[in-house]
Amino acid sequence: MRAIVMEKADDGQAVARLADLPDSALPPGDVTVRVEFSTLNYKDGLCLSGSGGGLVRTYPHVPGIDFAGVVEASDDACYAPGDRVVLTGWRVGEAHWGGYATKARVKADWLVPLPEGLSARSAMAVGTAGFTAMLALMALEEHGLAPDAGEVLVTGAAGGVGSVAVALLARLGYSVAAVTGRPETEGYLRDLGASRIVPRADLAEAIKRPMESETWAGCIDAVGGQMLARVLGQLKAGACAAAVGNAGGLLVPANIIPFLLRGVSLLGINSVTVPYARRVVAWDRIASDLPMDKLEAMIRPATLAEVPALGAAILRGEVQGRVVVDVSA
């Protein structure tokens, strides 16, 4: 099999290289998958960095937190050769060998059957980023969000999570306000369905008052940090923000007043260890609710050889939409 392998250099930094490996190098697991496509997420960029982003602890290592493909062999009754499957989460690509390879071996419980009508390529255009966006939308809906409630804010809108969130919300009839710090992405975001573009600078300022005007019916936040704190003070009464990322910082210098006087909520979205049944629901909704033409517009195709450079680029905020890696190319 061919794989991106990370190994420690003499200076202690991890270096990624494209290598041929025997099948005997595969880790223990119940199911062997012939990987067709993988993708690139912010976490992949961290794993591909010289330090492993603090996520990778053992070398040599094959990164890639997502993959989709066909079952080649299975010791578990749930799967048989020829079954089409998708995997996200479970620390695959971090603590366990991942999807930047033509083959993977994992626990059966980590896999989900690929929904009818969704190809492996489309599943990886979704990947962890899109799966997380769907989990965030489901959580907001479960807390009362509906299309007639008003505008929904999406921060980091031109990134992976944000792009899918904008397209999903717009397809379901929501009015979407998309936050971006890159003016050149305005056309892209409007094509995905954003009805308003909010310059990042408008929300980057530190909180000046405990609460501001009630503006947003909900928020899918991929940024965290100061921006999330600012957004919490702008939510409508009873509204929620779903936190899915920390590109803007780990600390949220929020004020307690919006929680006390407006009853707003902050929902944490963990896409790594989601129970199987909820994963199936999320993937089925992705297959039914995500407009495939919009998904296609997000895709930037890549080969395994391009992955290390793209990993560095996503950490610099230079990747728009979704990178889909054809592992056989």
C-alpha positions in Angstrom: 0.0 0.0 0.0 1.0 3.7 -0.5 0.8 6.0 2.5 1.9 9.3 3.9 4.2 8.3 6.7 5.4 10.7 9.4 8.7 9.9 11.0 10.9 11.7 13.5 13.9 13.4 12.1 17.2 13.8 13.9 16.1 17.2 15.3 13.0 15.6 16.8 10.6 17.2 14.4 8.2 15.0 12.4 8.7 14.8 8.7 6.0 13.5 6.3 7.0 11.4 3.2 5.1 9.3 0.6 6.1 5.6 1.1 5.3 2.1 0.0 4.4 -0.2 2.9 3.6 -3.9 3.2 0.1 -4.8 4.4 1.7 -6.3 7.4 2.3 -2.7 8.6 -1.4 -2.2 9.1 -2.4 -1.9 12.8 -4.7 -4.4 14.6 -8.4 -4.1 13.8 -11.6 -5.9 12.8 -12.1 -4.5 9.3 -9.6 -3.8 6.5 -10.8 -1.1 4.1 -9.5 -0.3 0.6 -9.5 3.5 0.9 -10.7 5.5 -2.1 -10.7 9.0 -0.8 -9.6 11.0 2.3 -9.8 14.7 3.0 -8.1 17.6 4.9 -9.3 19.1 8.1 -7.7 21.7 10.4 -6.8 18.8 12.8 -5.0 17.1 9.9 -2.9 20.2 9.5 -2.0 20.0 13.1 -1.1 16.3 12.8 1.0 16.9 9.7 3.0 19.7 11.4 6.5 19.1 12.7 5.3 18.7 16.3 2.3 16.5 15.4 0.2 19.3 16.9 0.4 17.6 20.2 -2.1 15.0 18.8 0.4 12.4 17.5 2.3 10.6 20.2 3.9 7.6 18.4 6.0 7.4 15.3 6.1 6.2 12.5 2.6 7.3 12.0 0.0 7.5 9.1 -2.2 10.6 9.6 -5.6 11.3 8.0 -8.6 11.6 10.4 -11.2 10.7 7.7 -11.6 8.1 5.0 -14.2 6.4 2.8 -13.9 3.3 0.8 -14.8 -0.4 0.4 -14.4 -3.2 2.9 -11.7 -5.6 1.7 -11.8 -8.0 4.7 -13.8 -8.2 7.9 -13.7 -10.3 11.1 -17.0 -8.6 12.3 -20.4 -9.8 11.2 -21.6 -6.2 10.7 -19.5 -5.8 7.6 -18.6 -7.9 4.6 -16.2 -7.5 1.6 -17.7 -5.0 -0.8 -19.6 -2.9 1.8 -19.1 0.8 1.3 -18.1 2.6 4.5 -17.1 6.0 5.9 -15.0 6.8 9.0 -14.6 10.0 11.0 -13.3 10.5 14.5 -12.3 8.0 17.1 -8.8 9.6 17.1 -8.0 7.8 13.9 -5.2 9.7 12.2 -4.0 10.8 15.7 -3.6 8.0 18.2 -4.4 5.4 15.5 -3.1 5.0 11.9 -5.4 7.0 9.6 -6.7 7.4 6.1 -3.8 8.9 4.1 -3.1 5.5 2.7 -4.6 3.1 0.1 -5.6 0.7 2.9 -6.7 1.1 6.5 -7.6 -1.3 9.3 -9.9 -0.2 12.2 -12.4 -1.4 14.7 -15.8 -2.2 13.2 -17.6 0.1 15.7 -15.8 3.1 14.2 -17.3 2.7 10.8 -20.6 3.8 9.4 -22.3 2.4 6.3 -22.1 4.9 3.4 -25.7 6.2 2.9 -27.4 5.3 -0.3 -26.7 7.9 -3.0 -23.6 9.3 -1.4 -20.3 8.4 -3.1 -17.0 8.0 -1.3 -15.8 11.2 -3.0 -18.8 13.2 -1.8 -18.5 11.7 1.7 -14.9 13.1 1.9 -16.0 16.4 0.6 -18.1 16.4 3.7 -15.6 14.7 6.0 -15.2 15.6 9.7 -15.8 19.2 8.9 -19.2 18.7 7.3 -20.2 16.0 9.7 -19.5 18.4 12.6 -21.5 21.1 10.8 -24.5 18.7 10.7 -24.1 17.8 14.3 -24.1 21.5 15.2 -27.2 22.1 13.1 -29.0 19.1 14.8 -28.1 20.4 18.2 -29.4 23.9 17.4 -32.6 22.4 16.0 -33.1 20.3 19.1 -32.9 23.5 21.1 -35.6 25.2 19.1 -33.9 26.7 16.1 -36.3 27.0 13.1 -36.0 28.9 9.8 -38.6 31.5 10.8 -36.6 32.5 13.9 -34.3 34.9 12.1 -30.7 35.1 10.8 -28.2 32.3 11.7 -24.6 33.4 12.0 -21.8 31.1 10.7 -18.3 32.2 11.7 -15.2 31.0 9.8 -17.7 30.6 7.0 -15.2 30.0 4.1 -13.5 27.1 5.9 -14.5 23.5 5.9 -17.1 23.5 8.7 -18.4 26.9 7.7 -18.8 26.1 4.0 -21.0 23.1 4.7 -22.9 24.9 7.5 -23.8 27.7 5.1 -24.9 25.3 2.3 -27.0 23.2 4.8 -28.7 26.1 6.5 -29.5 27.8 3.2 -30.9 24.5 1.7 -33.2 24.1 4.7 -34.6 27.6 4.4 -32.6 29.5 7.0 -31.3 33.1 6.4 -27.5 32.8 6.7 -25.1 35.5 7.7 -21.5 34.4 6.9 -18.5 35.8 8.7 -15.2 36.0 6.8 -12.0 37.9 7.0 -11.3 37.3 3.3 -13.2 39.6 1.0 -12.4 37.5 -2.0 -14.6 34.7 -0.6 -17.8 36.8 -0.7 -18.9 35.4 -4.1 -18.2 31.9 -3.0 -20.2 32.3 0.2 -23.1 33.9 -1.6 -23.1 31.0 -4.1 -23.4 28.6 -1.2 -26.5 30.4 0.0 -25.3 33.2 2.4 -27.7 36.1 2.3 -25.4 38.5 4.2 -21.6 38.8 4.5 -20.3 40.0 7.9 -16.6 41.2 7.8 -14.6 39.5 10.5 -13.5 42.9 11.8 -17.0 43.6 12.8 -16.9 40.9 15.4 -13.2 41.0 16.3 -13.4 43.9 18.7 -13.4 43.2 22.5 -16.7 43.3 24.3 -17.6 46.8 25.4 -21.1 46.1 26.9 -22.4 43.0 28.6 -25.1 42.7 25.9 -25.6 44.2 22.5 -28.7 44.3 20.3 -30.4 41.0 19.8 -29.3 40.0 16.3 -28.8 36.3 15.7 -31.3 33.4 16.1 -28.4 31.0 16.4 -24.8 30.6 15.6 -22.4 27.8 14.3 -19.1 29.0 15.5 -15.8 27.6 14.2 -13.6 30.3 15.6 -14.0 30.5 19.4 -12.0 33.1 21.3 -13.0 36.7 21.4 -15.4 36.4 18.5 -17.5 33.8 20.2 -17.6 35.9 23.3 -18.9 38.8 21.2 -21.5 36.7 19.5 -22.9 35.5 22.8 -23.9 39.0 23.7 -25.7 39.4 20.3 -27.8 36.3 20.4 -31.6 36.7 20.7 -33.3 35.6 23.9 -33.3 31.8 24.2 -30.9 31.4 21.3 -27.9 29.1 21.2 -24.4 29.1 19.7 -22.9 25.8 18.8 -19.1 25.8 19.3 -17.2 23.6 16.9 -13.7 25.1 16.6 -11.0 27.2 18.2 -9.1 28.8 15.3 -9.5 32.2 17.1 -8.2 31.0 20.4 -8.8 28.6 23.3 -10.0 31.2 25.8 -13.5 32.7 25.6 -13.6 36.0 27.6 -17.4 35.9 27.8 -19.8 37.8 30.1 -22.3 35.9 32.2 -25.1 38.5 31.7 -26.5 37.2 28.3 -26.9 33.8 30.0 -28.8 35.3 32.9 -30.9 37.9 31.2 -31.5 36.4 27.8 -31.2 32.7 28.6 -28.8 32.1 25.8 -27.0 28.7 25.6 -23.5 27.6 24.5 -23.5 24.1 23.0 -20.3 22.1 22.7 -20.1 19.9 19.6 -17.8 16.8 19.9 -17.6 14.9 16.6 -14.9 12.5 17.7 -16.8 10.0 19.9 -20.4 10.4 18.8 -22.4 7.3 19.4 -23.1 5.1 16.4 -26.8 5.7 16.2 -26.4 9.5 16.1 -23.6 9.1 13.5 -26.0 7.2 11.3 -28.7 9.9 11.7 -26.2 12.6 10.9 -24.9 10.9 7.7 -28.4 10.1 6.5 -29.3 13.8 6.9 -26.2 14.8 5.1 -27.2 12.6 2.2 -30.7 14.0 2.1 -30.2 17.7 3.1 -26.9 18.8 1.7 -27.2 20.2 -1.8 -24.7 18.1 -3.9 -24.2 20.9 -6.5 -23.1 23.2 -3.7 -20.9 20.4 -2.2 -19.2 20.0 -5.6 -18.4 23.7 -5.7 -16.5 23.4 -2.4 -14.1 20.7 -3.6 -10.4 21.2 -4.2 -9.1 17.9 -5.5 -5.6 16.7 -4.3 -3.2 13.8 -4.4 -1.5 12.1 -1.5 1.8 13.8 -2.5 0.1 17.3 -2.1 -1.2 16.6 1.4 1.8 17.8 3.5 1.9 21.2 1.8 -1.9 21.6 2.0 -1.7 20.7 5.7 0.6 23.7 6.2 -1.7 25.9 4.2 -4.9 25.1 6.2 -3.1 26.1 9.4 -2.3 29.5 7.7 -6.0 29.9 6.9 -5.3 29.6 3.1 -7.6 26.7 2.3 -11.2 27.5 1.1 -13.9 24.9 1.1 -13.1 21.1 1.2 -9.9 19.4 0.0 -10.7 15.8 -1.3 -7.7 13.5 -1.5 -7.7 10.8 -4.1 -5.4 8.3 -2.3 -4.8 6.3 -5.5 -3.7 9.3 -7.6 
